[in-house]
Amino acid sequence: MKKRMYERDVIAFLAENHDETALSLIDSVDPKLVKAFEKADRALKKALDDICKYFPDAHYYTSGGDSLCLLLGRSHGDYHESQQQLEVCQGISKVDGGDW
């Protein structure tokens, strides 16, 4: 499989191939892709650990599901007010928010 697969294609493929998973599908394209993601995840964790040495309340936040932001505190205060002044920077990553 070398063609691009959009979300609808992946859903259809997995529905037709019950023995396949999202992981087996991505591994069939290139086994290095998951390793690259895991490496990036470890790098993000290390970066935040280093930042938290100086700013213990720092954390990552998804801005409307479009990008990853670094904040030096909570995104919202005790009364749910936005604290955008705590934003250091926004990444270029595509990140989705929500709960399963």
N, C-alpha and C positions, 0 to 999 in steps of 0.2 A: 504494500500500500504506500504509494508515494504522493497521492493527490491530497489536497487540503480537505479536511473534514470540519465543517462547521458544527455547531451544537446539534442542530436537527439531524445531521448525518451521523454523529456519534450516537445519539439516542436511537435512531433507526438501526444502526449496526448492532448495538448492544441488545436491542429487542429481538433481532433476528438470530443472534449468535449467543445463546444462553450460557455457553461455557466461557465466554469472554468477559473481561472486566475493563474498566477504564485503565487500570494499571497494565494489564496484558496488551491492550491496544497501543498505548504509548510506547511500551517496551518493544513492540513489533516494528515500530517506526524507527526508534533509536534508543537503545537502552541507556545511553548517556544523558538523556533529557531529564529523567527523574533524579539522577545523581547531581546534575547541575542545579536543579531546584533545591535539593537538600543542602548543597554547598552554599547557595545563596541564603537559605534559611538560617544556617549556622552563622554566616557572616552577619546577618541582621541581628541575631541574638547577641553575638560578641560585641557588635557596635553599641547596642543598647546597654549591655552590661558595663561597658567602658563609660558611657555617658552617665549611667546611674551612680557611678563612683562620685560624681560631682553634683548630680541632680537626681536624687533617689526617687522622685515621683515621675520621672520621665517615662514615656511609653509611646508606642505606635498607635495610630488612630486612622481609620479609613474615612476619608472625606467624601461622603456620598457614594461610596463604592467605586470611585474612579481612581483614586491615588492613595498612596500610603504617606501619612504625615508623621513627623516627629514632634511631639509636644513635651514641654517641660513640666507638665502637670496634667490634671484631668481636663477633658474637653468641655465639661460643664460643671459649674459650681454647685453648691448645696441647694440652691433654689432653681436648678436647671438652666441657669443663665449661661450663654456661650462664653467661653474663655479663649477666643481666637488669638488673643495677645500672647498666649503660651506656645503658639505654633512657631517652630524653628524653620522648617522647610517642608516642601512637598516633593515626593518622589514622582517618577514617571511611570511607575508600575501600574498595571491594571489590577485593582483589588476589589472584590465584591464583598459586601457586608450582609449581615442577616444571620439567621439561626436556622438550623436544620429542623 
